[in-house]
């Protein structure tokens, strides 16, 4: 059974609090492999009740505000042809339609997952007779997409897959508004994502089970600290640590442990290290030394190239690419674009 939460009736603090009761479609990929900005560990403590930093910024603000603008483009867009928007619009050729219901869906088959689509595709136009689908808008920049192959962030695929699962939809669209000037459309079917569905469940189900187990422990830690019972708090923290998700090799994970572990109750005793742990520490030391050496070499080469350019802006190698050092907003930006 699918139930819906009316988000228009919720104040922002209420909506934010309700997000802790499930994993949203955009969060499943964080549990799976993290991101540069967050991690499964940060999400784990968020769902336990810890406060997270405000994720709103100018990019998220622009993304939200631009949805109403993109609404005017998407119905006329034919894949791979930006000009199709104005041509079809001028000719009154609307290919498809969507609706913004602002609902959060929950499915009794997957009680720990929820879906809040940007829009729902209606079964009209090219989708006549095909049922509703999910539609996700992404206002992004080309350099972000280029860091993935094939210019498609896997987190967005997880999001579309989860939306189709929870709302039992047969199809989904991912519509990119890139650099505020061009578009890219990806169309998916639920059948394509069947293997991903199982992966999502295999990873998120035990994660959520540990969240449920961890909540009373987390609350007990807070109470122990309030009563200045630091010994009990340390015992509970060790117990809670057993429920933490596995470490992720991501910037988001490292950033989180750097800022969060300082708040834990620390003991003064040392722990004996094993030979395997020694080898990890030694490998880290060796890699750090290599990186320092490479950074020094890189710095020297950058100095050489900039001295070659001096007052010029481009070192042109023809078909082999170029090195540029352009002035931009009162500073010179250096880029090495050789092939």
URSUL-V339823 format. One record per helix or strand. SS is the DSSP state (a for helix, b for strand). FROM is the first residue (numbers start at 1). TO is the last residue. If there is no record, write none. Layout:
SS/FROM/TO
SS/FROM/TO
This chain:
b/2/6
a/7/9
a/12/21
b/23/24
a/25/33
a/40/48
a/58/74
b/78/78
b/81/81
a/84/90
b/98/99
b/103/107
b/110/115
b/119/121
a/125/127
b/133/140
a/142/145
a/154/167
b/171/178
b/182/189
a/190/226
a/230/241
a/251/263
a/275/309
b/314/316
a/318/320
b/322/328
b/331/336
